[in-house]
Amino acid sequence: QVQLVESGGGLVQPGGSLRLSCAGSGIIFSLKAVGWYRQAPGKQRELVTFIDRYGRTTYADSVKGRFTISRDDAKNTVFLQMNSLKPADTAVYYCNAGSVHFGGAYIPESYWGQGTQVTVSS
């Protein structure tokens, strides 16, 4: 049974940092692409970043230069380092295991974590 478990969310002041973790079981992250999504209240879930099986990364323009996705194969865990956080980053963050279309787009599959709340506020 595939399970993804996110952790690391919390309340942080603008300009602060958080590191989210997505631990996988029943799935090998190094054989998949893994994406981080977020969903703010009243908004659609959006793709923030993903890492493919080769370790190549892609970022949404809104987080480029501030967020970094990485993977630890020994721990089967994907991390999202978030720096210079803004109130607009407030959302529930979800990880997903999927694949990458030959054109480069991330294709989510049905493996989702439960989400972790990130709140950026003074």
Backbone torsions as a table, in degrees:
resi	resn	phi	psi	omega
1	GLN	NA	128.3	-179.3
2	VAL	-81.2	134.8	177.6
3	GLN	-140.5	131.8	173.9
4	LEU	-117.7	130.9	-177.2
5	VAL	-127.3	116.1	177.7
6	GLU	-90.6	151.7	174.2
7	SER	-154.6	167.7	174.3
8	GLY	106.1	-4.8	179.2
9	GLY	-71.1	173.0	179.0
10	GLY	164.2	-168.3	178.9
11	LEU	-100.7	130.2	-178.6
12	VAL	-141.5	150.4	178.2
13	GLN	-78.8	155.0	175.2
14	PRO	-54.1	137.5	-176.2
15	GLY	90.4	-10.0	-178.6
16	GLY	-81.8	-175.2	-176.6
17	SER	-133.3	152.7	171.6
18	LEU	-144.3	153.8	172.5
19	ARG	-123.9	119.8	177.2
20	LEU	-94.5	149.0	176.7
21	SER	-124.0	146.7	174.4
22	CYS	-130.7	106.7	-179.4
23	ALA	-96.8	132.3	-178.3
24	GLY	-110.2	143.7	171.4
25	SER	-135.3	147.1	-177.7
26	GLY	74.7	10.2	-178.3
27	ILE	-153.9	147.2	179.7
28	ILE	-108.9	109.8	-174.5
29	PHE	-61.9	-31.4	-177.2
30	SER	-70.0	-11.2	177.0
31	LEU	-100.9	0.9	-176.9
32	LYS	-127.7	170.1	162.4
33	ALA	-93.8	148.5	178.3
34	VAL	-129.6	129.9	-178.5
35	GLY	-118.5	153.1	170.6
36	TRP	-110.2	127.6	175.3
37	TYR	-114.5	164.0	171.1
38	ARG	-142.9	152.9	179.2
39	GLN	-138.2	116.0	176.8
40	ALA	-90.2	157.5	179.9
41	PRO	-55.4	129.3	177.9
42	GLY	76.7	5.6	-178.9
43	LYS	-121.1	161.8	177.4
44	GLN	-76.5	154.5	175.6
45	ARG	-67.0	134.6	-178.2
46	GLU	-126.1	147.2	177.4
47	LEU	-79.0	127.2	-178.2
48	VAL	-97.0	-45.4	-176.9
49	THR	-165.6	159.1	171.6
50	PHE	-149.1	159.7	177.8
51	ILE	-126.7	131.9	-178.6
52	ASP	-89.5	178.7	-175.3
53	ARG	-64.1	-19.6	-179.8
54	TYR	-93.2	-0.1	179.3
55	GLY	89.8	5.3	178.2
56	ARG	-78.4	143.1	-172.9
57	THR	-121.3	151.6	177.4
58	THR	-137.8	142.4	-176.6
59	TYR	-130.8	147.1	169.3
60	ALA	-68.6	149.8	-178.4
61	ASP	-57.7	-33.3	-175.1
62	SER	-67.1	-17.8	-177.3
63	VAL	-121.1	-3.3	-176.9
64	LYS	-59.3	132.7	-179.9
65	GLY	87.3	-12.5	179.9
66	ARG	-114.4	-33.6	-178.2
67	PHE	-107.9	147.9	176.3
68	THR	-136.7	126.0	176.2
69	ILE	-99.5	141.5	178.3
70	SER	-148.9	167.6	-176.8
71	ARG	-136.7	137.4	174.5
72	ASP	-113.0	103.3	-175.0
73	ASP	-66.7	-33.8	179.9
74	ALA	-63.8	-33.6	-179.7
75	LYS	-97.5	-4.5	-176.0
76	ASN	50.4	49.4	-175.0
77	THR	-134.8	140.2	174.5
78	VAL	-112.3	137.3	-177.3
79	PHE	-113.9	152.6	171.7
80	LEU	-129.4	106.5	176.2
81	GLN	-88.1	122.4	-176.5
82	MET	-118.1	116.7	179.4
83	ASN	-116.0	164.7	178.4
84	SER	48.9	48.2	-175.5
85	LEU	-65.8	145.6	-178.9
86	LYS	-121.6	157.7	175.6
87	PRO	-55.3	-30.7	179.0
88	ALA	-66.7	-13.9	177.3
89	ASP	-83.2	-5.1	179.7
90	THR	-62.9	123.4	-176.7
91	ALA	-177.6	171.0	165.9
92	VAL	-89.7	128.5	-177.7
93	TYR	-103.6	132.2	-178.5
94	TYR	-123.2	144.6	169.5
95	CYS	-104.9	155.6	-176.8
96	ASN	-144.7	142.6	173.5
97	ALA	-103.4	128.0	-176.9
98	GLY	-150.8	-143.0	-179.3
99	SER	-146.9	173.7	-179.7
100	VAL	-118.9	125.7	175.9
101	HIS	-62.9	152.5	-178.4
102	PHE	-59.4	-22.2	176.7
103	GLY	-81.3	-5.2	176.5
104	GLY	104.8	-6.6	-178.0
105	ALA	-80.8	146.1	177.5
106	TYR	-81.0	134.9	178.7
107	ILE	-116.3	107.9	-179.5
108	PRO	-70.7	144.0	172.5
109	GLU	-108.6	-173.2	-169.2
110	SER	-83.1	12.1	-177.8
111	TYR	-97.6	106.9	-178.9
112	TRP	-125.1	148.0	169.4
113	GLY	-84.1	-179.0	-176.4
114	GLN	-86.2	-13.3	179.0
115	GLY	95.2	152.6	175.6
116	THR	-137.2	134.0	-174.3
117	GLN	-81.4	130.8	172.5
118	VAL	-118.6	123.4	178.9
119	THR	-123.9	123.3	179.9
120	VAL	-112.0	109.9	-174.7
121	SER	-158.8	148.3	175.1
122	SER	-94.5	NA	NA
